[in-house]
Amino acid sequence: MTPTSAASNLQYPADTEIWYSLKCAIAASSGFQRWQLERNTQLQGLLLEQQVQKYLRETLETLAY
């Protein structure tokens, strides 16, 4: 299995643990919670992981400007 395969995260269980810890820390942050409140209707039906990914993507896009 190569690191670029779709199941590569299964090859590295430590990465899964790191992502879980990072996701929890982001979800607990005041910035994320404020972002959630501002986008409440847009986030309905999304899992926490999907919300965190969207938050990170939007934050990075903002920083790119």
C-alpha positions as CSV (number, residue, x, y, z in Angstrom):
1,M,0.0,0.0,0.0
2,T,1.4,3.4,-0.9
3,P,1.0,6.5,1.2
4,T,-1.1,8.1,-1.6
5,S,-3.8,5.3,-1.6
6,A,-7.3,6.0,-0.4
7,A,-6.7,3.8,2.7
8,S,-3.4,5.4,3.6
9,N,-4.8,6.7,6.9
10,L,-5.3,3.1,8.0
11,Q,-1.6,2.5,7.5
12,Y,-0.7,5.1,10.1
13,P,-2.9,4.7,13.2
14,A,-0.9,7.5,15.0
15,D,-2.1,9.9,12.3
16,T,-5.7,9.0,13.1
17,E,-5.1,9.7,16.8
18,I,-3.4,13.0,16.0
19,W,-6.3,14.1,13.8
20,Y,-8.8,13.1,16.5
21,S,-6.9,15.2,19.1
22,L,-6.6,18.1,16.7
23,K,-10.3,18.0,15.7
24,C,-11.3,18.0,19.4
25,A,-9.0,21.0,20.1
26,I,-10.4,22.9,17.2
27,A,-14.0,22.1,18.1
28,A,-13.4,23.4,21.6
29,S,-11.9,26.7,20.4
30,S,-13.8,29.9,20.7
31,G,-13.0,30.8,17.1
32,F,-14.6,27.6,15.8
33,Q,-17.6,28.0,18.1
34,R,-18.2,31.5,16.9
35,W,-17.8,30.3,13.3
36,Q,-20.5,27.6,14.0
37,L,-22.9,30.2,15.4
38,E,-22.5,32.4,12.3
39,R,-23.1,29.5,9.9
40,N,-25.7,27.5,11.9
41,T,-28.1,26.9,9.0
42,Q,-25.3,26.1,6.6
43,L,-23.9,23.4,8.9
44,Q,-27.1,21.5,9.6
45,G,-26.6,17.8,8.8
46,L,-22.8,17.9,8.7
47,L,-20.8,15.7,11.0
48,L,-18.3,17.5,13.4
49,E,-15.4,16.2,11.2
50,Q,-17.0,17.8,8.1
51,Q,-17.5,21.1,10.0
52,V,-13.9,21.1,11.2
53,Q,-12.7,20.5,7.7
54,K,-14.9,23.3,6.3
55,Y,-13.7,25.6,9.1
56,L,-10.0,24.9,8.3
57,R,-10.6,25.3,4.6
58,E,-12.3,28.7,5.0
59,T,-9.7,29.8,7.5
60,L,-6.8,29.0,5.2
61,E,-8.6,30.6,2.2
62,T,-9.0,33.8,4.3
63,L,-5.3,33.7,5.3
64,A,-4.3,33.3,1.7
65,Y,-5.6,36.7,0.8
